[in-house]
């Protein structure tokens, strides 16, 4: 298998300093967003009978729940891989 590419810090061309990381680059950003949307769709699909689009919310909840679980697992794997990359003692 091919080795995953190591992410190198980005350098600013003018000063040669590292650019600040964006919150969108954090591995937990997408899972947290998906869990929040799944919660919202679940609430509207099962606990809020005053809306017209109950079926849409129930289907959306199912899809978002599956995606949230998948991307949470991916995020955990990525975090564990980063922890294992540190310098190895001699």
N, C-alpha and C positions, 0 to 999 in steps of 0.2 A: 504494500500500500504506500501511497505517497505521503510524505510527512506534511502536516498542516503548516502553512506559512506562519512564521512568527510575526506578530504585529509590531512594527517599529514605531517609536514615537515620531509624530510629525514635527518637523522643524520649520520655523518661520524663515522665509528666504532672506529677509532683510536683516534680522538680528541674530539668527542662528539659535534662538530659544525654542523650547517646546511649546506647541500650541495647547491651549487648555482643552481638556476633553469635554465633550458635550454630554448632558444627561441622557440624551437619546442613545449614546454609545454603551450605556450600562447594560449588562446582560439581563437584568431583572426588569427593564422598562417594558418590554412587550408582554411578558407574563402578567405583570401587575395591571397593565391596561386591559388585557383580555379577561382577567378575573373580574375586574370592575364592570366591564361591559356584560359579561355573563351574569353577574349579580343583578344588574339593571334589567336585562331581558328576562331573567327568571322571576324577578319581582312582578314585572308587568304581565308576564305570561300566566302566573298562577295566583298572585295575591292582589291583583288590581283588576276587578271585573268591569270597571267603567270604561275601558278602552275597546275600540273596535277591532284591533289587529292582534287578537290573542294568539291565533295560530302562527302568525309571523314571529311573535315574541317567543313562543315555545320552540319553534324550529331554530330561531336565532340562538336561543339559550343552549340547545343541544350542540349546535355547531361550535359556538364560542367555548363551551365547556371542554369539548374535545381538543380544540386548538390551545386553550389555556393549559390543559394537562400536558400536551405534547411540548409546548414551548417552555413550560416550567421545568420539565425533565431535561430539555436541552440546555437550559440556563444552569441547572445544577451540575450537569456534566461539564460544561464549560468552566464553571467556577472551580470545580475539583481539579480539572486539568491545569488551570492556572496556578493553583496552590502547589501542585506537584512539580512545576517548572523551576522552582527556586534553585539557588545554588546548592549543589550536593556537597556534604562534608567529605573530606578526604580520609 
